[in-house]
Structure formats: structure tokens, C-alpha cells
Amino acid sequence: MKKVIAILLMAVLVAGIVSAKELETYERKSLFLFPAQFSADIDPALVTPERREKIDTEIYDMVVKEFTRVDFFDVQAEQSFTAFLENADAYIRDNARDIASQRMDADGKFKEAMVTLDDLLKTLENSYTLVPYVDSIKEEVKTKAFQEGDKEVDLPVSYKYVIYMHLDLYSTSTGAKLRTIKVNNGSNLMGMLFSSVGDSLVNDDSRKTEDELEALKTRQFNAAVSGLLTVLKKDMRAIPEFQIKAVASTVTAGSIGFDMGKDTGIRMDQRYKAYTYDAEGNRHMTAFAKIRKIDANYSEAQVLIGRSEEGDQIIEDPKLGLNIYAGLAFVPFNLSIMNDGPVLIEGQHAAFLAGAEYNLASSLNISELYLTANARISAPSFEDPEGAPGITDEWSMNVSTIDVGLMKKFYLSRLAITAGLSGTYSSYSWTTDDESWEYTAHSMGMTVRGGAEILITPEFTAFAQLTYDVLGNPTDITEEVSGDTVSMEDQWLEDFNAGGVGMAFGIGITF
């Protein structure tokens, strides 16, 4: 019996030792950053001094202002980074004063670090060297035909920049390359999305002067770089060398606390997962939580899934803060003829719903506040009613409603109550089956929405919403065949409205 008890105690002890060995706490690192390197294959016209400076500045901002979990040193040395890595110890000894004076603080200004030579040398064992590369830049030009006298000429109206970049991470003490992080806006979905958001804001087909084209090039290039670095920042937070890891110090039924805060760059709504380890060292998730309170060196996260215990391993779950969702909606639309004529379309109609929301908490420090964009597309149809002027055939319609606004979420464990307000644009097109007649119109208004969503997993969500669209009748209708535009007051339509109560439900995924 004593032997059995001894074996059981030994098994518990071994399990505890295994678990204790697995637990980790993030230790602050030092990071030496070199200027961006450019591939020799890039067209020199695409890497002007201003663009080089833009890329370096964006990388500095990404590392220093957004990545405050590291002590950052800028290395503007004439020697190459390879020479630095070959003998970083000697370089630090020879350039200690310059290195300390090139420490960039979170306010974006270089200030002399209050460190000694011994302090700098000690950083070697826990420091890294980051070297950005721009592998390729391609300029895509969109042209449009404009009339000049008796002839048409194709002139540029917009630009798009496809950029491939990567970051190489080295151990400063050994010189060994540890990781390569790649991103592009040519084939990488998130890189394309974040770059195109900036592009779309400055993209139109109007004729432009030379100065306007140069300004447009600059804005488009800057939008592409900023979009790529947004994705790179998320990827850097995910690598083991920089990923935040902690041990739960305070635990309640609905929260987890750990001893890291503003000093480590913790931000509102950042995601964390809690894990425990079995006797074999296998990791099992016990809870998923989001940061709700941040002090100088302490943070507290609201538990949304599961429950954690004191001593659990807490690991950062880096995301972009972007949710994309799709589903089915039922939208209102009414179309009727004036003077008590027949009702052509009425009630709610099935629609495809797609949308995206971006978490603003990191920049505004307001928990669960989102910038949202939604599109609902339906296709109601109607037949030729007897006695309707101008109606000669069966007609099909396309009703597209797009809204952009803000949404706030209030989480109660897995369940969140949602409420939002948006500005709304609705466009309409309808045509006969033989396409002999085609008309378009549009109206503007607002959308109020409220509902609920539930976390299925930390990455997947199911939602249901009620919407109330406030939209007036279109003021004008355009006949696409002739290009003529007529006032609604001159038309035979009395009610032409996509306003009213609707509903939607579907699923979402977090990136």
C-alpha cells in the first residue's frame, strides 16, 4: 500500500514539474533595427529618396510606437548589418555612446538611453536584430480615354502599387537567422485588403493634372506601405520571441489578471488564451479572454469562453482586429403605381449579406467599438400588371444597400449584445427580360441595427440582427438606354422605397 501511495505521489510530482517547466513569462527584449534593404531588381524610379524615407519611418513607428514590448535601438551604421552581426560585442563597445543616443522612445523621438556599457553588453544575450527587405515594387497604371480635340487619348487616372516585403530576424549574440516574416499585397489576402482600403479612398476616374497625378502616386504608395505594415505588426506579435506570455496571477469567475501592462504595450481588447498542461506536457485551452483594464504593470481580461485557474499559462493571440462575416438577410422593398394603381413589389425579400468590422479599441481605448461596413443585395422581380403605363414585360430588379458606421458590443461571457448606427446608400436597377428597357436610381439615408452574437470558438461567431432602414424615395430615375434622367414626380411610380424593418443572420470569422 505504501508503495502504491509513493508511486502516486511521484506521478503528481512529475506532472507538476512538467507543467512548471512549460510555464513561461515574457522577458523584455532589446531590438536593433537596421534601415530597409532594397532589391537591386527594383526600378530605381520606384524607390525615390522620399519613398525610402517613408518605408523606414513606417517601420520605426511600427516597432517603436506599436511594439513597446521591446527596448529599441536604431542602428544607422555605415557598415552592413552582416558586419554588425559578425561581432556585435565589439561594435557595441566601440559605439556605446552612439547606440545609446539612437534609442527611440515611444513618442517617436530619439533620446539618449540612461544605460551603461555593461547594460548594453548584457542585452546581447536577450536581443535581436531586425532587417527589413523590400523585394519588389510594381506600379500598375489605370488609364481612361479622354477627348482632346478631334481624337481620344488614354491618360492615367489612378495607380496601384504591388509590394513584396519581408523581415529577417537574427539573434544578436550568435548572428544566426531565426525567422523570416513575409507579407505582400499581391497574393496575401490581408495585405491586399489593408492596402486596398487606403487605395479606394483616393481612387477616381477624373482627369488629373501632372501635380494631381504626383500627389495621387504618393498617397497610393503610402497606403500600400501602411497596409502591409499593419499585417507585419500582427505577424511580429505572433512569433515566439516577441509573443506575450504570462502566468495568471488573479482569477475570478469572469476575469484573468496578469502582471504586465502599459509598460509592455498591452492594448485594450487584445486577445489572450489561457492554457493548462497535462502530465505529458500537452497543452489544453481553458479560457479565451479580451483585455478590458490596463494599469502601469498589470492587465485584466474579461473571460468570454471557458474558465481559467491561477497559475494557468496566458498566451497572446494576435489578430488584426478585423472581423469578416456573411449571411442571409431579409430586406424591405416596396414598389407601387400612383393613383391607387397595383402594388408591384412589397414586403421583405431575401438578400445576400456581406460585411466587415474593424476594432477601434487599440487607437481609441474604447472597448468593443467597431467601424463597420455592410452590403445587402437582393433581386426582387415583378410581372407586367394590367393597366400599368410603360410596363411591357416581366421585370427583374437589383437592390444593393451599403452602409458604413459604428457598432458597440456588450459582452456577457460568450454572448454579446450589439447596437449600431450607419449612413446608408441604396442603389436600384431594373430591366425587362429582353433588356429593351433599363433604369437606375438611388437614395440615401441611415440604418439602425441591433442584435446579438455568440462566440462559437475564439475565431468564429454566429450573429442575428434586426435592422431599420430610413430611406426616402429616389428623386431621379435614369433610363440607361438613352441616358435621360427624369424626376420621380414625372414618373408613374408612387412608392419606391427600400426603408423599413429587416433582419439578418450569419457567421463571422476573425483575422
N, C-alpha and C positions, 0 to 999 in steps of 0.2 A: 504493500500500500504506500509506504514511504517513497519507494522508487517511482511509482506512478505519479505521486504528487510532485516529486522532484523534476520529472520529465515535463509535466505540465507547466511548472514554474519556469523551467528553462525555455520552453516554447514561447511563453508570454514574453520573457526577457529578450529572446532573439527577435520576436516580432517588433517589440518596442525599439530595439537597436536599429533594425532595418528601417522602420518608419522615421526614426530620428535622423538617420543618415540622409534620408530623402528630403527632409525639410530644408528649405533654403530661404535666405533673406537677401534681398538685393543690396549689394555694396556699391557705393558711389564710384563711378569710373572717371578716368580722365581721357579726353579725346583730343588728339592732334589732327587738325583739319588742313589739308592742302588745297590749293586752288584747283579748279576743274581742268582736266586734261582733255584736249580735243583731238579727235582722229584726223590724221593727215588727209583722209579721203574727203573730208567735208569741204564744200566750195567755200573759199575764203570770203566771198561776198556775203555768205550767210552767217558768218561769225565775226561781225564787226566788234570793235572795242566796247561799244555800248552794250551789245548783246552778251559778250563775255562777262562784263561787269554785272549785268542783270542776273545771269546764272549764278555767279559767285555770291551776290548779295542774297538771292533767294535761298541758297544753300546755307549761308550763315544764319539767316533768320530761322530757317527750319531747325537747325541744330541748336542755336543759342536761345531763341525765344520760345520755341515749342518743345525743346528737348532738354529741359533744365535738370534732368536726372544725371547729367554728366558735367564735370568741370572741363570747360572748353578752352583750348589754346589754338590760336591761329598761327599757322606756320607759313610766312611769306619769305621763304628762303630762296636764294639763288640756286642752291644745289637741288637736285631732284629728290623726290620722296624715297627713291631707292637708296640713294646715298645716306639719307637720314636713317632709314631702317637698318642699314648695314652696321651703323654704330651710333644708335640713338643716345647711349650713355655719354659718349664723348661730345656729341652735338649739344646735349643739354648742359654739360659742364662748360663748354665754350660759349654758349649763348644764353645762359641762365637769365640775365637781365632782360635781354630782348624777348625771350619767351614769356617771362612774367609780365612784361609791358604789353604783350599782344594777347592778353586774356580778355575775351569779350564777355561782358556781363549781359544779363537778361534784358537790359534796356537798350541793347544794340550798340553800346559804346565800348571802346577799348579802354581798359583801365589796368593799372599795374596791380598784379595779384600780390597779396601780402603773404608770400611764401618764400622759404629759404631754398638754397641749392639742395640741401638734404631732402626737403619736402618734394622738390621736383624729381629728384632721383628715385624717391620712393614710389612715385606714380608709375614708374616703368613696369612694375610687376602687375599693375592693375590698370593699364592704359592701352589705348587702341589708336590706330592711325587710320583715318578715313580719306580715301582718294576718289573724288567724283570723276567720271568719264562721260563725255558726250560722244557717242559712237557714230551717229549720223543725224543730219538735218536735211529734210526735203521740203522745198517750198512748192505748194500746189496753188496755181493761179486759176481763178474762175473769171471768165470773160463774158461780155454781153455785147450784142450788136447795137450800135448807135448810128443814127443818121448824121452824116456830115456832107452837106450839100446834096449832090446827086448820088452819093454812094453810101453804103453801110461799112462801118469799120468796127472791128472787135476790140474792145477796150477792157482792161482789168477792172473788176468791181469788188473782188474780195480775195483774201489769201488764207491758206491753211498751212500750218507747219507740223510736219510729222517728225517727231524727235524720238530717238532711241538713246537711253542713258543707262548707266549702271554705276554702282558704288562698290569699291573694293575695300574690305575691312581687314586690317592687319593687326597682329599682336606687336606692340611697340618693342617689347622686351626681346622677342625671338625673331621678329621680322617675317614670320610666317603669315601667308594669306589665310584668313579664317573663313570668310564668306564673300560672296558676290550677290548683290541685290540688283535686279534688273527691272526696268519699267519702260514703257513706251506708250505712245498714243496712236500707234498704227495697227496693232493687233491686240493689245491689252485692253479688255473691256472697260475697266475702271479708269485707266489712263485716258482712253478715248472719251469717256463720259465727262470726266472732270475738266478736260481740256476743251471739249466742245461747248460746255456751259458758258465759258468766257467768250468763245468764238461767236456763239449765237447772239450775244448781246450787242455785238458791233458789226454784224453782217447784214448788209442790204445790197440791192442791185442798182442803186442810183449811180449816175455818172459822177466821177470824182476828179478833182484837180490833182496835180502832182503832189502838193503838200498834203492833201487829204489821204492820198494813197500811202505816203510815207508814214503818216500818223497811224493809218489802219494797219500797216505791216507791224509797227511797233506794238500796238495793242494785241494783235493776233499772236505774235510771237510770245509776248509776256503772258498771255492767257494760257498758251500751251505749256510754258515752263512752270507756271504756278500750279496747273492741274497735275502735272507729273510729280511735282514735289509733294503735293498733298498725299498722293499714293505712296511715295517713297517714305514719308514720315510714318505712315501706318506700318509699313513693312519693317522699318527700323525698330519700332516698338515691339515687334513680334520675335526678333532674333534673341536667342538665349543670353547673349552678352549684355543686352540692354532691357530685356523684359523685366518688369517689376514683379518681384516675388516677395511675399511676406508671410508671417505666421499670425494667425488670428489671435489678437490679444484680448478683445472684449466681444462677447457674443450674446445676443438676445434672440428671442423668437423671430424677430423681423429684421435684424441688422448684424453686420460684421464690422468690427473695428480693427485697425492695424496701425502700427507706429511709423507711418510715413505720410507726408502731407505736402504743403506748398513747397517745402524745401526739396522735394523730389519731383516736383512738377505734376502732382496729381491734379486732375481736372474734373469738373462736375460732369456727371453721367458717364464717366469712363466705366468700362465693363470689367468685372473680375469673376473668376470662378474659384470655388473652394474645393479642395481635394483631400481625401484621406488615403492611406496606403495599407494594403493587407500584409500579411506575414511574408508573402513572396515579393513584396515591393511593387505590386501592381497598383496603379493609381485609379481611384474612383471618384467621380464628381459628386459632391454632397450638396452644393448650392451654387446658384448664379445670382449675382448682385450688381447693382449700379451705385456709383459714388453719389452721395447726397450731402455730405458735410465734409469740409476740408479746413483743418487748422494748420498751424505752422508745421507741426511734425506728427500729425495724427489725422486719419481719414476714417469716415464711416460710410458704409454702403448698405443700401436697402436690399434685403434678400427678396428676390422675385420668384425664384424656383428653389425648392428644397429647404434644407436647414443645415447650418454649419455648427461645429463644436469648437471650443477653444483648443488651439494647437493645430487646427487644420492648416494645410498649405494653401495660401492665397496666391493666385497667379493671374496676371493681367491678360485680358482677352481683347487685343487691339482690333478695332474696327474703324471704318471711315466715318461712321455716324450716318450712313446712308441706308435707308430702307426703300426697297422697290417692291411694289405689290400689283396684283392683277386679280380680276374677279368679274362677277356679273352684277349689273346694275339694272334697276327699273326706273326709267326717267319719264317725266310727264311731257306730253306734247299734244297741242290742240290746234286743229285747222278747220275752219268753217267758213261758209259763204255768207256774205252780207244779206240783209233784208230777209232774215229768217230762212235763209237757204239751208241746204243739207249740211250736216257735220261730216267732214271728210275723214278726219282723224281725231281721236280723243283718248283720254286715259293715259296709262303708263305703258311703256314699251321696253322690251329687253334691250340692253346695251352692253357692249364690252367696256370694261373699266381697266385703266392702267394709271399708275401714279408713282410718285416718288416723294420722299420727305427727307430733309437733312436736319440733323440735330444742331441747334444753335447754342446749346448749353456751354460748350467749350469756350466760345467767344463772349457770350452774354452772361454767363454764370447763372442762368435761369434753368432750372431742371425741367427736362422733358418739354422744351419748346421747340417746335419744328417749323421750318419753311417747307411748304407743301406745293405740289403741282399735280393736277389730276386731269385726265381726259376720259370722257364718256362718249361713246359712238353708237348711235342706233340707226336703224334703217326702216322706219315705218313706210307703209305704202297705202295707196287708195285707188279705187276704180272710178271711171267716168260716171259721175252722178247725173241723173236725168235733170236737164234744165240748168246745168252749171255753165255759165258763159266762159268760153275759151277752153273748156275741158274737152278733149277729143279722144282720150286714150287712157290706158292704165298708166299710173304714175308711181315712181319709186322715189323715195327721199333718203337723204343722208343728213342726220343731225349730229353735229360734233360740238360738244360743250367742253371748254377748257377753263379751269380756274386755278389761280395762284394766290396763296395766302399763308396764314399762320394757323398752327394747331397746338393745343396744350393737352398733355396727357397726365392723368392722375392714377398712379398705380396702387392697387390693393393686392399685394402678392402677385400672382400671375395675371390678374385681371386689371385692365386699365380702362378708365372712363375717358373718352376723348371729346373735345369740343374745338371747332374751328370756324374761321371766317375768311372768305376769299373773294377777290374780284373775279368776275366771270365773263367770258366771251363765248357766244354761241353762234355757229355758222350753219347755214342751211343751203342745201342744193337739192333740186328735184327735176326730174326729166321724164319724158314719155318713154315707153319701152322701145320705140323705134328711134329715140333720140332726136326727133324732129323739133322738140321744144326742150329748152333747158334754162332754168332760172337759179339765181343765187341771192341770198340775203344774209344779214347778220344782226345781232342785237347784243347789248352789254348789260350787265347788272351785277348781282352778288349772290354768293351761296353761303348758307349757314348749314353746318353739319355737326352732328353729334352721334355718339355711338359707343361701342366698346370693342376691345380687342383682348385676346388671351394668348399668352406665350405657350406655344406647343413645346418648343425647345428654345434655348437661348437665341437661336438663329431664325426660327420660323414662328410666324404669328398668324392667327386667324382673326378676322375682324368682321363687324357688321355695323352699318351706319344708316342713319336717316338723313336725308338732305332736303333743304328747302331752297329752291332757286327762285330768285326775284329777277325776272326778265320781262322787259316790255316787248310789244310788237315791233318788228323791224320797221324802220322809217322808209326804206327804199328797197326795191326789188330790181335786179339786173337781169335782162334777157341775154344769155351768153351767146346765142346765135348772132344777134345783131349788135350786141354791146350796149343797147339802150338801157337807160335807168329811169324808172318811173316811181313816183311816190306811192306809198301804201294807200294813201287817201284816194288815189285814182284806180285802185285795184278792186277786184270783186271779192277779195278776202276780208272778212270781218275780224276773225280771231286767228292769230298766227303767233302762238306763244309756247315757249318751252319752260315756262315757270310753273312752280308748284312743288308738291311733296314727292320725293323719290326715295329709293333705298338702294343699298349696295352691300355686297358681302364678298369675301375672297380670302386670299392668303398673301403674306408678305415675307420677304427674306431680307436679312440684314447683311450689309457688306462693310 
